[in-house]
Amino acid sequence: MTTADLLDRSAAAASFREALLQFLRDGRPSQRIAYGHGCPPIKVQRTLHKLLVEYPELPIESIEMHAASGCEYFRGRMTVRTENDERRVSFHWDCKWRADQEGWRDWFGFPDQSRAAREFGWDCFRTWTEDEVIALPGIKVVSAEEAEAVPA
C-alpha cells in the first residue's frame, strides 16, 4: 500500500493531507511537515508512511521531525500535532538490522541492507515508541482558509 493510499484511509486533517501530497511530489519540508537538512526525503517519506500505519484514526495536523541519517539508519524524534494534543514519537529505521533479521547477505557476506531497503521500504523500523502525549486544551492549529471563515 502506498503512502497516498494510507492517507486516503486516514483521519488526517485536510491541510495535512494537502501538505503530504505536496511533499510526495517535491520532497520539500513545509509548515505542516517540518524537518531539517540532515533528513533525506525518502527516509522522511518512510517515516510518514509508518506514522499513517500506526495512527490511521489520528486527525494529524502537522509534524516536526528531528533526526539523523546514515547509510543504513534514520533515527530521531517526531512531534505529531492534532487539534487536541502533541505526541512525541522516537523512531529508528535500520535497513542493516532488517537484513540481519531476514538473514540476507550480500556478495561479501555483509547484511544486504540495500535489498532490505528496496524490498521493505518503510517497514525497516527497529523501534517506534510513543514517548508521551501532551494535551493542548483550547489550542487549535488552523489553516489560513479556516481562519478566514471564522466570523470576527
N, C-alpha and C positions, 0 to 999 in steps of 0.2 A: 504494500500500500504506500502511495506517495505521501509526501508532506501535505500537498494540496488536498488529497482525498481525506486525510485525517482532519484537516482544517474544516472541510465541509461537514464533518460529523461532530465538530467541536462546539462548545458553548462560548467560545471566544467572542469578545466584543467585535462589532463591525470594524471599528478603527484598527484593531489589532490584525484582523483578517486582511484588511487592505495593506497594512504595513508588511505583513508576512508575504503576501503575494508579490508586492513590490520588491522585497528582499530576494525572493526566489528568482525574480527577473534580473536584478542588477547586483546582488551580493553586497549591498552597502548598508551600513547602520542608519538608523533613523531615530526620531523622537520616541517611537514605540518599541524599537528593537535596537538597544544601545549596547555597544561593545567596543573594545579598543583595537589598536593596530596589531597587537600580537595575536589576534584571533582570526585564523583563516576562515573565509566564508563557508567553505564546505564543512568545516568542523562546527561552526555556528549552526549551520543548517541541520546537521545530525543531532545537535543538542536540542534544537527547536522541535525536531521530529519526535525525539524522546519525550519532550515536555508534553506534546499533544497526545502521545500514547499514555503517559502517566496521569494526565489531568483532562480527560475529554469533557468532563462536566464543569470545569472551572471557567468562569467568564473573564478570561485573561484580557487585560487592557494594555499592559506593557511589560517588558522585561529589561533587565540590565545585567549584563554578563561581564565578569572579571575573570579572566582565565589565562593560562599559559599553554603554549603549544610546542610540541617537539615532533620528531618524525613519527613516533608510534603513539603519542598520547595527546590528550587535550583535557586539562583538569582545571577546576576553578569553582566559582560560586556564582549563582544566578539569583537575582531577586525577581520574583514573579508578582506583579501587581494586579489586583482586581479592584472593583469599586469599594470593597469592604475590608480587604486585608493585603498584607505582603507575605509571601512565602519565600524563605531562603532555602535554596537547594544547593548542596555540594555535589559535584559530579567528577567522574574520572573515566573518560573514554580512552580505551587502550587496545589497539589492534594487535599488538605483540602478545598481550595477555590472552586475547581471544584466540589467536593462532595456537598458543600453548594449550588452551582448553580443548581445541579441536584436534591437537596432535599434528598440525600441519607444519612441515619443514620445507625450506627452500633447497635449492641445489647444493648449498654449502652446509646444510644441516641446522641452520638458524630458524627460529619461528618465522613462518611465512606471513608476516604482517601485511604485506601488500594484498595477498589473497583474502585475508580476513577483512580488511577494509573494503575491498571490492565486493565480496560476497555478503558480508553482514552489514556494511554501511553504518547506520545509526545504532545497530544492535551489538556494539562492542563496548558497552558501558560496564566497566568493572564495578563501579559504585554509583549509586544515585540515592542520596539521602536528604530527606526534608529535615533541615536543621531546626527551623522554627516558623511559626505562623504568628504574625502580629496583626491584631485587629486595628482597623483605621476608622473609628466611628466618626461620622459626619464629614469625611473627606471623600470626594469623588473626583476622579480624573475624567475630564470631558474633552471631546474634540471641539474644534472651532465651530463646526456646524451645530453641535448640541448647545454650545454656549450662546449662539445667535438665536436659537429657538426659545430660550428661556426669557419670559417677559421680565422687564425691568421693574 
